[in-house]
Amino acid sequence: MTDDGDEWTEGGGLAHAIRARSGVILGVVGLAAWIALVWFMFGDVL
């Protein structure tokens, strides 16, 4: 069974990998930004 509605789910290359893992990439970037924010705000007491 295939879903023909998502044209970007098939294929290869860098663009396909980024689209397929966009949630993971966004989560990792957000987590890194949050850790950096906490580090810069409270780095002197940590």
mmCIF file of the N, C-alpha and C atoms, coordinates in Angstrom:
data_MODEL
# 
_entry.id   MODEL 
# 
loop_
_atom_site.group_PDB 
_atom_site.id 
_atom_site.type_symbol 
_atom_site.label_atom_id 
_atom_site.label_alt_id 
_atom_site.label_comp_id 
_atom_site.label_asym_id 
_atom_site.label_entity_id 
_atom_site.label_seq_id 
_atom_site.pdbx_PDB_ins_code 
_atom_site.Cartn_x 
_atom_site.Cartn_y 
_atom_site.Cartn_z 
_atom_site.occupancy 
_atom_site.B_iso_or_equiv 
_atom_site.pdbx_formal_charge 
_atom_site.auth_seq_id 
_atom_site.auth_comp_id 
_atom_site.auth_asym_id 
_atom_site.auth_atom_id 
_atom_site.pdbx_PDB_model_num 
ATOM 1   N N  . MET A 1 1  ? 0.847  -1.187 0.000  1.00 0.00 ? 1  MET A N  1 
ATOM 2   C CA . MET A 1 1  ? 0.000  0.000  0.000  1.00 0.00 ? 1  MET A CA 1 
ATOM 3   C C  . MET A 1 1  ? 0.885  1.241  0.000  1.00 0.00 ? 1  MET A C  1 
ATOM 4   N N  . THR A 1 2  ? 0.637  2.102  -0.939 1.00 0.00 ? 2  THR A N  1 
ATOM 5   C CA . THR A 1 2  ? 1.409  3.333  -1.007 1.00 0.00 ? 2  THR A CA 1 
ATOM 6   C C  . THR A 1 2  ? 0.467  4.522  -0.913 1.00 0.00 ? 2  THR A C  1 
ATOM 7   N N  . ASP A 1 3  ? 0.996  5.590  -0.384 1.00 0.00 ? 3  ASP A N  1 
ATOM 8   C CA . ASP A 1 3  ? 0.243  6.843  -0.280 1.00 0.00 ? 3  ASP A CA 1 
ATOM 9   C C  . ASP A 1 3  ? 0.738  7.777  -1.369 1.00 0.00 ? 3  ASP A C  1 
ATOM 10  N N  . ASP A 1 4  ? -0.082 7.994  -2.383 1.00 0.00 ? 4  ASP A N  1 
ATOM 11  C CA . ASP A 1 4  ? 0.336  8.826  -3.498 1.00 0.00 ? 4  ASP A CA 1 
ATOM 12  C C  . ASP A 1 4  ? 0.194  10.314 -3.208 1.00 0.00 ? 4  ASP A C  1 
ATOM 13  N N  . GLY A 1 5  ? -0.336 10.676 -2.051 1.00 0.00 ? 5  GLY A N  1 
ATOM 14  C CA . GLY A 1 5  ? -0.522 12.082 -1.742 1.00 0.00 ? 5  GLY A CA 1 
ATOM 15  C C  . GLY A 1 5  ? 0.752  12.795 -1.339 1.00 0.00 ? 5  GLY A C  1 
ATOM 16  N N  . ASP A 1 6  ? 1.719  12.058 -0.810 1.00 0.00 ? 6  ASP A N  1 
ATOM 17  C CA . ASP A 1 6  ? 2.970  12.681 -0.383 1.00 0.00 ? 6  ASP A CA 1 
ATOM 18  C C  . ASP A 1 6  ? 4.028  12.437 -1.436 1.00 0.00 ? 6  ASP A C  1 
ATOM 19  N N  . GLU A 1 7  ? 4.241  13.424 -2.279 1.00 0.00 ? 7  GLU A N  1 
ATOM 20  C CA . GLU A 1 7  ? 5.187  13.239 -3.366 1.00 0.00 ? 7  GLU A CA 1 
ATOM 21  C C  . GLU A 1 7  ? 6.626  13.321 -2.883 1.00 0.00 ? 7  GLU A C  1 
ATOM 22  N N  . TRP A 1 8  ? 6.863  13.885 -1.703 1.00 0.00 ? 8  TRP A N  1 
ATOM 23  C CA . TRP A 1 8  ? 8.240  14.039 -1.237 1.00 0.00 ? 8  TRP A CA 1 
ATOM 24  C C  . TRP A 1 8  ? 8.715  12.856 -0.411 1.00 0.00 ? 8  TRP A C  1 
ATOM 25  N N  . THR A 1 9  ? 7.847  11.883 -0.154 1.00 0.00 ? 9  THR A N  1 
ATOM 26  C CA . THR A 1 9  ? 8.264  10.747 0.668  1.00 0.00 ? 9  THR A CA 1 
ATOM 27  C C  . THR A 1 9  ? 9.111  9.749  -0.105 1.00 0.00 ? 9  THR A C  1 
ATOM 28  N N  . GLU A 1 10 ? 9.088  9.836  -1.426 1.00 0.00 ? 10 GLU A N  1 
ATOM 29  C CA . GLU A 1 10 ? 9.890  8.925  -2.224 1.00 0.00 ? 10 GLU A CA 1 
ATOM 30  C C  . GLU A 1 10 ? 11.059 9.685  -2.829 1.00 0.00 ? 10 GLU A C  1 
ATOM 31  N N  . GLY A 1 11 ? 12.143 8.979  -3.021 1.00 0.00 ? 11 GLY A N  1 
ATOM 32  C CA . GLY A 1 11 ? 13.305 9.591  -3.624 1.00 0.00 ? 11 GLY A CA 1 
ATOM 33  C C  . GLY A 1 11 ? 14.451 9.617  -2.635 1.00 0.00 ? 11 GLY A C  1 
ATOM 34  N N  . GLY A 1 12 ? 15.536 10.184 -3.070 1.00 0.00 ? 12 GLY A N  1 
ATOM 35  C CA . GLY A 1 12 ? 16.718 10.226 -2.223 1.00 0.00 ? 12 GLY A CA 1 
ATOM 36  C C  . GLY A 1 12 ? 17.338 11.592 -2.257 1.00 0.00 ? 12 GLY A C  1 
ATOM 37  N N  . GLY A 1 13 ? 18.514 11.658 -1.735 1.00 0.00 ? 13 GLY A N  1 
ATOM 38  C CA . GLY A 1 13 ? 19.230 12.911 -1.754 1.00 0.00 ? 13 GLY A CA 1 
ATOM 39  C C  . GLY A 1 13 ? 19.106 13.669 -0.450 1.00 0.00 ? 13 GLY A C  1 
ATOM 40  N N  . LEU A 1 14 ? 19.793 14.775 -0.383 1.00 0.00 ? 14 LEU A N  1 
ATOM 41  C CA . LEU A 1 14 ? 19.849 15.584 0.828  1.00 0.00 ? 14 LEU A CA 1 
ATOM 42  C C  . LEU A 1 14 ? 18.507 16.218 1.152  1.00 0.00 ? 14 LEU A C  1 
ATOM 43  N N  . ALA A 1 15 ? 17.810 16.715 0.140  1.00 0.00 ? 15 ALA A N  1 
ATOM 44  C CA . ALA A 1 15 ? 16.511 17.361 0.379  1.00 0.00 ? 15 ALA A CA 1 
ATOM 45  C C  . ALA A 1 15 ? 15.506 16.371 0.959  1.00 0.00 ? 15 ALA A C  1 
ATOM 46  N N  . HIS A 1 16 ? 15.509 15.155 0.466  1.00 0.00 ? 16 HIS A N  1 
ATOM 47  C CA . HIS A 1 16 ? 14.596 14.137 0.991  1.00 0.00 ? 16 HIS A CA 1 
ATOM 48  C C  . HIS A 1 16 ? 14.935 13.815 2.449  1.00 0.00 ? 16 HIS A C  1 
ATOM 49  N N  . ALA A 1 17 ? 16.211 13.707 2.760  1.00 0.00 ? 17 ALA A N  1 
ATOM 50  C CA . ALA A 1 17 ? 16.628 13.388 4.125  1.00 0.00 ? 17 ALA A CA 1 
ATOM 51  C C  . ALA A 1 17 ? 16.233 14.506 5.083  1.00 0.00 ? 17 ALA A C  1 
ATOM 52  N N  . ILE A 1 18 ? 16.385 15.748 4.649  1.00 0.00 ? 18 ILE A N  1 
ATOM 53  C CA . ILE A 1 18 ? 16.029 16.883 5.511  1.00 0.00 ? 18 ILE A CA 1 
ATOM 54  C C  . ILE A 1 18 ? 14.523 16.912 5.743  1.00 0.00 ? 18 ILE A C  1 
ATOM 55  N N  . ARG A 1 19 ? 13.731 16.699 4.695  1.00 0.00 ? 19 ARG A N  1 
ATOM 56  C CA . ARG A 1 19 ? 12.278 16.703 4.856  1.00 0.00 ? 19 ARG A CA 1 
ATOM 57  C C  . ARG A 1 19 ? 11.808 15.548 5.730  1.00 0.00 ? 19 ARG A C  1 
ATOM 58  N N  . ALA A 1 20 ? 12.425 14.388 5.578  1.00 0.00 ? 20 ALA A N  1 
ATOM 59  C CA . ALA A 1 20 ? 12.004 13.214 6.334  1.00 0.00 ? 20 ALA A CA 1 
ATOM 60  C C  . ALA A 1 20 ? 12.348 13.350 7.809  1.00 0.00 ? 20 ALA A C  1 
ATOM 61  N N  . ARG A 1 21 ? 13.407 14.054 8.124  1.00 0.00 ? 21 ARG A N  1 
ATOM 62  C CA . ARG A 1 21 ? 13.859 14.187 9.511  1.00 0.00 ? 21 ARG A CA 1 
ATOM 63  C C  . ARG A 1 21 ? 13.689 15.608 10.036 1.00 0.00 ? 21 ARG A C  1 
ATOM 64  N N  . SER A 1 22 ? 12.795 16.385 9.441  1.00 0.00 ? 22 SER A N  1 
ATOM 65  C CA . SER A 1 22 ? 12.677 17.794 9.832  1.00 0.00 ? 22 SER A CA 1 
ATOM 66  C C  . SER A 1 22 ? 12.251 17.944 11.289 1.00 0.00 ? 22 SER A C  1 
ATOM 67  N N  . GLY A 1 23 ? 11.410 17.062 11.787 1.00 0.00 ? 23 GLY A N  1 
ATOM 68  C CA . GLY A 1 23 ? 11.002 17.144 13.190 1.00 0.00 ? 23 GLY A CA 1 
ATOM 69  C C  . GLY A 1 23 ? 12.153 16.875 14.128 1.00 0.00 ? 23 GLY A C  1 
ATOM 70  N N  . VAL A 1 24 ? 12.967 15.897 13.790 1.00 0.00 ? 24 VAL A N  1 
ATOM 71  C CA . VAL A 1 24 ? 14.126 15.575 14.627 1.00 0.00 ? 24 VAL A CA 1 
ATOM 72  C C  . VAL A 1 24 ? 15.137 16.716 14.591 1.00 0.00 ? 24 VAL A C  1 
ATOM 73  N N  . ILE A 1 25 ? 15.390 17.241 13.394 1.00 0.00 ? 25 ILE A N  1 
ATOM 74  C CA . ILE A 1 25 ? 16.346 18.341 13.259 1.00 0.00 ? 25 ILE A CA 1 
ATOM 75  C C  . ILE A 1 25 ? 15.863 19.557 14.033 1.00 0.00 ? 25 ILE A C  1 
ATOM 76  N N  . LEU A 1 26 ? 14.580 19.891 13.913 1.00 0.00 ? 26 LEU A N  1 
ATOM 77  C CA . LEU A 1 26 ? 14.036 21.035 14.632 1.00 0.00 ? 26 LEU A CA 1 
ATOM 78  C C  . LEU A 1 26 ? 14.116 20.822 16.138 1.00 0.00 ? 26 LEU A C  1 
ATOM 79  N N  . GLY A 1 27 ? 13.848 19.625 16.597 1.00 0.00 ? 27 GLY A N  1 
ATOM 80  C CA . GLY A 1 27 ? 13.943 19.331 18.026 1.00 0.00 ? 27 GLY A CA 1 
ATOM 81  C C  . GLY A 1 27 ? 15.357 19.464 18.557 1.00 0.00 ? 27 GLY A C  1 
ATOM 82  N N  . VAL A 1 28 ? 16.332 18.961 17.809 1.00 0.00 ? 28 VAL A N  1 
ATOM 83  C CA . VAL A 1 28 ? 17.725 19.042 18.243 1.00 0.00 ? 28 VAL A CA 1 
ATOM 84  C C  . VAL A 1 28 ? 18.200 20.495 18.270 1.00 0.00 ? 28 VAL A C  1 
ATOM 85  N N  . VAL A 1 29 ? 17.840 21.263 17.254 1.00 0.00 ? 29 VAL A N  1 
ATOM 86  C CA . VAL A 1 29 ? 18.223 22.678 17.219 1.00 0.00 ? 29 VAL A CA 1 
ATOM 87  C C  . VAL A 1 29 ? 17.564 23.438 18.361 1.00 0.00 ? 29 VAL A C  1 
ATOM 88  N N  . GLY A 1 30 ? 16.292 23.169 18.612 1.00 0.00 ? 30 GLY A N  1 
ATOM 89  C CA . GLY A 1 30 ? 15.595 23.827 19.717 1.00 0.00 ? 30 GLY A CA 1 
ATOM 90  C C  . GLY A 1 30 ? 16.180 23.468 21.065 1.00 0.00 ? 30 GLY A C  1 
ATOM 91  N N  . LEU A 1 31 ? 16.518 22.207 21.251 1.00 0.00 ? 31 LEU A N  1 
ATOM 92  C CA . LEU A 1 31 ? 17.128 21.782 22.512 1.00 0.00 ? 31 LEU A CA 1 
ATOM 93  C C  . LEU A 1 31 ? 18.489 22.430 22.715 1.00 0.00 ? 31 LEU A C  1 
ATOM 94  N N  . ALA A 1 32 ? 19.287 22.500 21.658 1.00 0.00 ? 32 ALA A N  1 
ATOM 95  C CA . ALA A 1 32 ? 20.599 23.144 21.748 1.00 0.00 ? 32 ALA A CA 1 
ATOM 96  C C  . ALA A 1 32 ? 20.451 24.629 22.078 1.00 0.00 ? 32 ALA A C  1 
ATOM 97  N N  . ALA A 1 33 ? 19.477 25.288 21.459 1.00 0.00 ? 33 ALA A N  1 
ATOM 98  C CA . ALA A 1 33 ? 19.245 26.713 21.751 1.00 0.00 ? 33 ALA A CA 1 
ATOM 99  C C  . ALA A 1 33 ? 18.780 26.907 23.190 1.00 0.00 ? 33 ALA A C  1 
ATOM 100 N N  . TRP A 1 34 ? 17.934 26.023 23.684 1.00 0.00 ? 34 TRP A N  1 
ATOM 101 C CA . TRP A 1 34 ? 17.450 26.128 25.060 1.00 0.00 ? 34 TRP A CA 1 
ATOM 102 C C  . TRP A 1 34 ? 18.589 25.910 26.053 1.00 0.00 ? 34 TRP A C  1 
ATOM 103 N N  . ILE A 1 35 ? 19.441 24.918 25.794 1.00 0.00 ? 35 ILE A N  1 
ATOM 104 C CA . ILE A 1 35 ? 20.587 24.666 26.676 1.00 0.00 ? 35 ILE A CA 1 
ATOM 105 C C  . ILE A 1 35 ? 21.539 25.852 26.657 1.00 0.00 ? 35 ILE A C  1 
ATOM 106 N N  . ALA A 1 36 ? 21.776 26.435 25.476 1.00 0.00 ? 36 ALA A N  1 
ATOM 107 C CA . ALA A 1 36 ? 22.643 27.605 25.387 1.00 0.00 ? 36 ALA A CA 1 
ATOM 108 C C  . ALA A 1 36 ? 22.048 28.780 26.154 1.00 0.00 ? 36 ALA A C  1 
ATOM 109 N N  . LEU A 1 37 ? 20.738 28.974 26.063 1.00 0.00 ? 37 LEU A N  1 
ATOM 110 C CA . LEU A 1 37 ? 20.078 30.054 26.787 1.00 0.00 ? 37 LEU A CA 1 
ATOM 111 C C  . LEU A 1 37 ? 20.239 29.872 28.288 1.00 0.00 ? 37 LEU A C  1 
ATOM 112 N N  . VAL A 1 38 ? 19.989 28.665 28.778 1.00 0.00 ? 38 VAL A N  1 
ATOM 113 C CA . VAL A 1 38 ? 20.141 28.396 30.208 1.00 0.00 ? 38 VAL A CA 1 
ATOM 114 C C  . VAL A 1 38 ? 21.589 28.563 30.633 1.00 0.00 ? 38 VAL A C  1 
ATOM 115 N N  . TRP A 1 39 ? 22.518 28.106 29.799 1.00 0.00 ? 39 TRP A N  1 
ATOM 116 C CA . TRP A 1 39 ? 23.938 28.213 30.128 1.00 0.00 ? 39 TRP A CA 1 
ATOM 117 C C  . TRP A 1 39 ? 24.365 29.673 30.240 1.00 0.00 ? 39 TRP A C  1 
ATOM 118 N N  . PHE A 1 40 ? 23.944 30.504 29.299 1.00 0.00 ? 40 PHE A N  1 
ATOM 119 C CA . PHE A 1 40 ? 24.339 31.912 29.339 1.00 0.00 ? 40 PHE A CA 1 
ATOM 120 C C  . PHE A 1 40 ? 23.642 32.673 30.458 1.00 0.00 ? 40 PHE A C  1 
ATOM 121 N N  . MET A 1 41 ? 22.441 32.258 30.832 1.00 0.00 ? 41 MET A N  1 
ATOM 122 C CA . MET A 1 41 ? 21.732 32.944 31.907 1.00 0.00 ? 41 MET A CA 1 
ATOM 123 C C  . MET A 1 41 ? 22.249 32.537 33.280 1.00 0.00 ? 41 MET A C  1 
ATOM 124 N N  . PHE A 1 42 ? 22.523 31.253 33.460 1.00 0.00 ? 42 PHE A N  1 
ATOM 125 C CA . PHE A 1 42 ? 22.872 30.739 34.780 1.00 0.00 ? 42 PHE A CA 1 
ATOM 126 C C  . PHE A 1 42 ? 24.250 30.103 34.832 1.00 0.00 ? 42 PHE A C  1 
ATOM 127 N N  . GLY A 1 43 ? 25.102 30.405 33.873 1.00 0.00 ? 43 GLY A N  1 
ATOM 128 C CA . GLY A 1 43 ? 26.425 29.787 33.813 1.00 0.00 ? 43 GLY A CA 1 
ATOM 129 C C  . GLY A 1 43 ? 27.297 30.108 35.007 1.00 0.00 ? 43 GLY A C  1 
ATOM 130 N N  . ASP A 1 44 ? 27.104 31.275 35.605 1.00 0.00 ? 44 ASP A N  1 
ATOM 131 C CA . ASP A 1 44 ? 27.950 31.644 36.741 1.00 0.00 ? 44 ASP A CA 1 
ATOM 132 C C  . ASP A 1 44 ? 27.585 30.891 38.013 1.00 0.00 ? 44 ASP A C  1 
ATOM 133 N N  . VAL A 1 45 ? 26.369 30.378 38.106 1.00 0.00 ? 45 VAL A N  1 
ATOM 134 C CA . VAL A 1 45 ? 25.963 29.640 39.307 1.00 0.00 ? 45 VAL A CA 1 
ATOM 135 C C  . VAL A 1 45 ? 25.950 28.129 39.103 1.00 0.00 ? 45 VAL A C  1 
ATOM 136 N N  . LEU A 1 46 ? 26.136 27.689 37.855 1.00 0.00 ? 46 LEU A N  1 
ATOM 137 C CA . LEU A 1 46 ? 26.112 26.242 37.606 1.00 0.00 ? 46 LEU A CA 1 
ATOM 138 C C  . LEU A 1 46 ? 27.426 25.631 37.990 1.00 0.00 ? 46 LEU A C  1 
# 
